[in-house]
Amino acid sequence: MLRQFIKSLVPVRSRLARAVAGASNGGETASAERNAFQKNSETKEQQLSTVLKQSLPGITYLSVEDISGGCGAMFEISVEAKEFVGLSRVKQHRLVTDSLKTEIAEMHGIRIHTTPTSSEEK
């Protein structure tokens, strides 16, 4: 009898969850929720990779690794990009940190390794 009662509450619970989440306000809110869900379902490594690829389109090699034991507090990033050619290492690192400014604010630490793309690979 208790199981039947709980089963009868499932549709009510679903409507309440949609109303609280704001999905009943129209398709625009629902699509925003899907985007937020997709962003939250991405790993932090994927998020960092996406941001770097958008800000540095000349990337030829990219590796993002969580070195904090899985908690997402510290990352090691290795980047090889055409944008680094002719720049000092400090300026290369500054390009990376400027690209990840908002993401770095949430981190404990970051290790950055940069390499300019060699002339043979252009």
Summary of the structure (lengths in Angstrom):
residues: 122
radius of gyration: 21.6
end to end distance: 71.1
largest distance: 74.8
contacts: 296
relative contact order: 0.12
helix: 58%
strand: 20%
